[in-house]
């Protein structure tokens, strides 16, 4: 059996309670669309279309299920009570609608925040390591890690994987997952450089003034240590506080890397020249860098278009990288002009593909937010018991599942509707069987 490794993109399926609650302070798009009418069906289908397109390009594409929302367990913890789950939803809606919004958040679809993963080629024990993100900075996301860990263990089962618990949920160890982690390598089989990007650190230093820094240096250091990474091939870099204050809540909103290429905005990092020297030293060779100048694309334009919340992929049997971007990049004049010049130029990015992900974008997440990258050998792929790698049959079944269970429109007032909770549970119960995950949800136990 071959051990050749590939990067598999596992995209999060948008859940049937997809809504615009605007909970993420610092996420400009999420705040802007707070309270708007959403379309769960359209959101899920847009995500599936992107997944299928990448499969058609020859990529190995996986899917991750959404979490159960509204989370009645959280509402019980917060003191709401009643004879039924419906009573709890109604009480929360009446007394504390902001807490109901947190319990009903759709944010688990952005699986770039699900975990940090180190492939076998990088770790001391030769296993693939997973650490679910604690997402402790915000209530609506802090409730994800328990079920995330359960789902990851159900999919990635066996001796070639090692699963860690989420870090302690304190500001010192605030961890937002792979959205602040990039791996650079000459090939997926070879040992790579793991780049951890943080916004704050215990010993102080430059800090954003308007929006919070969500990723702690100490969290990055713990994960690197727990995963058994080689210190000589591990690099830590600080986000530019100016970028955070412009709405760059995660590093994947301002930089993206794959193989030997790092594509980033001029104002993404503090000490960019030093960072490049450290990356080259750790890799043992000069990597490929594409830096976008602020004079060509401003920070605000980068955030509004999500130019860097893109996917860099290496299509099989093709030369150079393909950049997967949202259609907002075509609608922002400066960004579109830059991308046209990029495609026509002599650089590592040879192709730009545009995707309509408007429902996700309006909620604050683009192509990169929707996917979790896992380097897997062919042996690992073939050993999966879960039915999570996309093919024509699974794609058709997932489309039918969405059409059957998802509402076309959802308003904030619908979150208190007990029938929505029942619809979600029915849908997720069917999905977990389709994906062969077992009983990963609390309501199934």
C-alpha positions in Angstrom: 0.0 0.0 0.0 1.4 3.4 -1.0 2.5 5.9 1.7 2.5 8.9 -0.6 0.9 11.9 1.1 -1.5 14.5 -0.1 -3.1 17.5 1.5 -6.8 16.8 2.0 -9.2 19.7 2.4 -12.0 18.9 4.9 -14.7 21.5 4.4 -17.3 22.1 7.1 -20.9 21.5 6.0 -23.0 24.6 6.8 -25.6 23.6 9.4 -29.4 23.7 9.0 -29.6 26.6 11.6 -27.2 28.9 9.7 -28.0 32.4 10.8 -26.5 35.9 11.1 -26.1 36.7 14.8 -23.2 39.0 14.4 -21.5 37.7 17.5 -17.8 37.9 16.6 -16.5 41.3 17.7 -13.6 42.1 15.4 -15.2 40.3 12.4 -16.3 43.2 10.3 -18.5 41.2 7.9 -20.3 39.3 10.7 -21.1 42.5 12.5 -22.3 44.2 9.4 -24.9 41.6 8.6 -26.1 40.9 12.1 -29.9 40.2 12.2 -30.2 39.7 8.4 -32.3 36.9 6.9 -30.1 34.0 6.1 -30.6 31.0 3.7 -29.3 27.8 5.3 -30.1 25.8 2.1 -28.2 28.2 -0.1 -25.3 28.4 2.3 -24.9 24.6 2.4 -25.2 24.2 -1.4 -22.7 27.0 -2.0 -20.2 25.2 0.2 -20.9 21.9 -1.5 -20.3 23.5 -4.9 -16.9 24.6 -3.9 -16.1 21.1 -2.5 -17.2 19.4 -5.7 -15.2 21.9 -7.8 -12.0 21.1 -6.0 -12.8 17.4 -6.4 -13.2 18.0 -10.1 -9.8 19.7 -10.1 -8.3 16.4 -8.9 -8.0 17.3 -5.3 -8.8 14.9 -2.4 -11.8 16.6 -0.7 -13.4 15.7 2.6 -16.4 16.9 4.6 -16.9 17.6 8.3 -20.4 17.6 9.8 -21.9 20.7 11.5 -22.6 20.8 15.2 -26.0 20.7 16.9 -27.5 24.1 17.2 -29.2 25.6 19.2 -27.1 24.1 22.0 -29.7 23.4 24.7 -27.0 22.0 26.9 -25.3 25.4 27.1 -28.6 27.1 27.9 -29.2 24.7 30.8 -25.7 25.5 32.1 -26.6 29.2 31.9 -29.6 28.6 34.3 -32.6 28.3 31.9 -35.0 25.5 32.7 -38.3 24.0 31.7 -40.1 20.7 31.1 -38.9 20.5 27.5 -36.1 21.8 25.3 -38.7 24.1 23.7 -39.4 25.7 27.1 -35.8 26.4 27.5 -35.5 28.0 24.1 -38.5 30.2 24.7 -37.3 31.3 28.1 -33.9 32.2 26.7 -35.4 34.1 23.8 -37.5 36.1 26.3 -35.0 36.8 29.0 -31.6 36.8 27.3 -31.8 36.7 23.4 -28.1 37.4 23.2 -27.4 34.1 25.0 -29.8 32.2 22.7 -27.9 33.7 19.8 -24.7 32.3 21.2 -26.2 28.9 21.7 -27.5 29.0 18.1 -24.3 30.3 16.4 -23.5 28.8 13.0 -19.8 29.4 13.4 -18.8 25.7 13.7 -19.0 25.6 9.9 -15.6 27.4 9.8 -13.6 24.4 10.5 -10.3 26.2 10.0 -10.8 26.9 13.7 -11.6 23.3 14.6 -8.1 22.2 15.4 -4.4 22.4 14.8 -2.9 19.4 12.9 0.7 18.3 12.5 1.3 15.6 10.0 3.4 12.5 10.6 6.4 13.8 8.7 6.8 16.6 11.3 6.3 14.8 14.6 8.7 13.0 16.8 6.6 9.8 17.0 5.7 9.7 13.3 1.9 10.1 14.0 -0.5 12.7 12.9 -1.4 14.9 15.8 -4.7 16.8 16.4 -5.4 19.4 19.1 -9.0 20.8 19.0 -9.1 24.6 19.5 -10.5 25.8 22.7 -11.9 29.0 21.1 -12.1 30.4 24.6 -12.2 34.0 23.6 -15.9 34.0 22.6 -18.8 32.1 24.2 -20.5 31.1 21.0 -17.3 29.4 19.8 -16.0 28.1 23.2 -18.8 25.4 23.1 -17.4 23.7 20.0 -14.3 21.9 21.2 -15.9 19.0 23.0 -17.9 17.8 20.0 -15.1 18.8 17.6 -12.8 16.4 19.4 -15.4 13.7 19.3 -15.9 14.1 15.5 -12.2 14.2 14.8 -11.7 11.0 16.8 -14.5 9.3 15.0 -13.1 10.1 11.6 -9.3 9.9 12.3 -9.3 6.6 14.2 -6.4 4.2 14.4 -2.8 4.0 15.5 -1.4 6.5 13.0 -3.2 9.4 14.8 -2.8 11.0 18.2 -5.6 13.2 19.6 -4.9 15.7 22.3 -7.4 17.5 24.6 -8.1 21.2 24.0 -5.9 23.6 25.9 -7.1 25.1 29.2 -9.7 27.7 28.4 -7.9 30.7 29.7 -6.7 33.9 28.0 -3.1 32.8 28.4 -3.8 29.7 26.3 -6.4 31.2 23.9 -6.3 29.0 20.8 -8.2 29.5 17.5 -6.8 26.5 15.6 -5.5 26.2 12.1 -6.6 29.7 11.1 -3.4 30.8 12.7 -1.2 27.9 11.6 0.6 27.3 8.2 2.8 24.5 7.0 5.4 25.1 4.4 7.3 22.1 2.8 9.0 20.9 -0.4 6.5 18.0 -0.5 3.7 16.7 1.7 5.8 13.6 2.5 8.8 15.6 3.7 9.3 17.3 7.1 7.9 20.8 6.9 8.2 24.1 8.6 5.2 24.8 10.9 4.5 28.5 11.2 2.3 29.6 14.2 1.0 33.1 14.2 -0.2 34.8 17.4 -1.7 38.1 18.4 -0.9 38.3 22.1 1.7 37.0 24.5 2.0 36.8 28.3 5.1 39.0 28.5 3.4 41.9 26.7 4.5 43.7 23.6 2.6 45.6 20.9 -1.2 45.0 21.1 -4.2 46.0 19.0 -6.3 48.9 20.4 -9.7 48.4 18.7 -10.3 44.7 18.4 -9.0 41.7 20.5 -6.1 39.5 19.7 -7.5 36.0 19.8 -4.4 33.7 19.5 -1.9 33.5 22.3 1.7 32.8 21.8 1.7 30.4 24.8 -1.0 28.3 23.2 1.1 28.0 20.0 4.1 26.9 22.1 2.1 24.3 24.0 0.7 22.8 20.8 4.2 22.7 19.2 5.5 20.9 22.3 2.6 18.5 22.6 2.8 17.6 18.9 6.5 16.7 19.2 7.6 19.3 16.6 11.3 19.9 15.9 12.1 23.3 17.4 14.5 24.0 14.5 11.6 23.7 12.0 9.0 25.6 14.1 8.6 29.3 13.7 6.4 31.7 15.8 5.4 35.1 14.3 3.3 38.0 15.7 0.3 39.4 13.8 0.6 43.1 13.0 -1.8 44.8 15.6 -2.7 47.3 12.8 -4.1 44.4 10.8 -6.1 43.1 13.8 -7.6 46.5 14.3 -8.6 46.5 10.6 -10.6 43.3 11.1 -7.9 40.6 10.6 -9.3 38.5 13.5 -7.3 35.4 12.3 -4.0 35.2 10.3 -5.8 33.4 7.5 -7.6 36.7 6.7 -4.3 38.2 5.7 -2.0 35.4 4.7 -2.1 31.9 3.2 0.6 29.4 2.4 1.1 26.0 0.8 4.1 23.9 -0.2 6.9 26.4 -0.6 4.8 29.5 -1.2 3.6 32.2 1.3 1.1 34.7 -0.1 0.5 37.6 2.3 -0.2 41.3 2.7 2.6 43.8 3.5 1.0 44.6 6.9 0.3 41.0 7.9 3.1 40.5 10.4 5.4 42.3 12.7 9.0 42.1 11.5 8.3 40.5 8.1 12.0 40.6 7.0 13.0 38.7 10.1 10.2 36.2 9.7 11.3 35.4 6.1 14.8 34.8 7.3 13.6 32.5 10.0 11.4 30.6 7.6 14.2 30.2 5.1 16.6 29.0 7.9 14.0 26.5 9.2 13.3 25.1 5.7 17.0 25.0 4.7 16.3 26.9 1.4 14.8 30.1 0.2 11.0 29.9 0.0 8.8 31.6 -2.4 7.1 34.8 -1.2 4.4 36.9 -2.8 3.9 40.1 -0.8 0.9 42.4 -1.7 1.8 46.0 -1.1 -0.6 48.2 0.8 -0.4 50.7 -2.1 -2.0 48.1 -4.3 -4.5 46.6 -1.9 -5.3 48.4 1.3 -5.9 46.5 4.6 -9.6 47.5 4.4 -9.8 46.2 0.8 -8.1 43.0 1.8 -10.5 42.4 4.6 -13.7 43.3 2.7 -12.8 41.1 -0.2 -11.2 38.3 1.8 -8.4 38.2 -0.8 -6.2 36.2 1.6 -8.9 34.1 3.1 -8.3 32.0 0.1 -7.1 28.5 -0.6 -3.7 27.9 -2.3 -3.8 24.4 -3.9 -1.4 22.4 -6.0 -3.5 20.7 -8.7 -2.3 17.3 -9.8 -0.4 17.3 -13.0 -0.2 21.1 -13.2 2.5 23.7 -12.8 2.2 26.4 -10.1 -0.5 27.1 -7.6 -4.2 27.8 -8.0 -5.8 30.4 -5.8 -9.4 29.8 -4.7 -11.1 33.2 -3.9 -14.6 34.4 -3.2 -16.4 36.4 -5.9 -16.1 39.5 -3.7 -12.5 39.7 -5.0 -13.8 40.3 -8.5 -16.2 42.9 -7.2 -13.5 45.0 -5.4 -11.7 47.0 -8.2 -8.2 47.1 -6.7 -8.2 43.4 -5.7 -9.5 42.3 -9.1 -6.9 44.4 -10.9 -4.2 42.9 -8.7 -5.4 39.3 -9.3 -5.5 39.9 -13.1 -1.9 41.1 -12.9 -0.9 38.2 -10.7 -2.3 35.7 -13.2 -0.5 37.3 -16.1 2.8 37.7 -14.3 5.8 35.4 -13.8 5.1 34.0 -10.3 4.1 30.8 -8.4 0.4 31.5 -8.7 -0.7 30.5 -12.2 -4.5 30.5 -11.9 -7.3 32.2 -9.9 -10.7 30.6 -9.5 -13.7 32.6 -8.1 -16.5 31.0 -6.0 -19.8 32.3 -4.8 -19.8 31.8 -1.1 -22.0 34.8 -0.3 -23.9 33.2 2.6 -20.7 32.3 4.4 -19.0 35.6 3.5 -21.9 37.6 4.9 -21.4 35.7 8.2 -17.7 36.5 8.2 -15.9 33.5 6.6 -14.5 32.8 3.2 -12.9 29.8 1.4 -10.1 29.3 3.9 -12.4 29.5 6.9 -14.5 26.7 5.6 -11.7 24.1 5.4 -9.4 22.2 7.6 -6.2 20.9 6.0 -5.1 17.4 6.9 -2.0 15.8 5.3 -2.8 12.2 4.8 -0.9 9.2 3.3 -2.8 7.1 0.8 -2.7 4.3 3.4 -4.5 6.7 5.9 -7.1 7.6 3.3 -7.8 4.0 2.4 -8.1 3.0 6.1 -10.8 5.6 6.8 -14.0 3.9 8.1 -16.0 7.1 7.9 -17.6 8.0 4.6 -16.2 11.5 4.5 -14.1 11.7 1.3 -16.1 13.3 -1.5 -17.0 11.3 -4.6 -19.9 11.6 -7.0 -22.2 9.4 -4.9 -21.6 11.2 -1.7 -21.9 14.6 -3.3 -25.3 13.6 -4.7 -26.4 12.3 -1.3 -25.4 15.4 0.5 -27.2 17.7 -2.0 -30.3 15.6 -1.5 -29.9 15.7 2.3 -29.6 19.5 2.2 -32.7 19.9 -0.1 -34.7 17.6 2.2 -33.8 19.1 5.6 -32.8 22.8 5.2 -35.0 25.8 5.3 -34.7 28.3 2.5 -34.9 31.3 4.9 -34.1 31.8 8.6 -34.6 34.9 10.7 -33.2 35.5 14.2 -36.7 35.0 15.7 -36.7 31.4 14.3 -34.0 30.4 16.7 -36.5 30.1 19.5 -38.7 27.8 17.4 -38.6 24.2 18.9 -39.4 22.8 15.5 -36.1 24.2 14.2 -34.2 22.3 16.9 -36.1 19.1 16.0 -35.4 19.7 12.3 -31.7 20.1 13.1 -31.5 16.9 15.2 -33.4 14.9 12.5 -31.0 16.1 9.8 -27.8 15.5 11.9 -29.0 12.0 12.9 -29.4 11.1 9.3 -26.1 12.8 8.3 -24.1 11.0 11.0 -25.4 7.7 9.6 -24.6 8.8 6.0 -21.0 9.7 7.0 -20.7 6.6 9.2 -19.6 8.6 12.2 -21.5 6.8 14.9 -23.2 8.7 17.8 -21.2 11.9 17.9 -24.0 14.2 19.1 -25.3 14.5 22.6 -28.9 13.9 21.5 -27.9 10.6 20.1 -26.5 9.3 23.4 
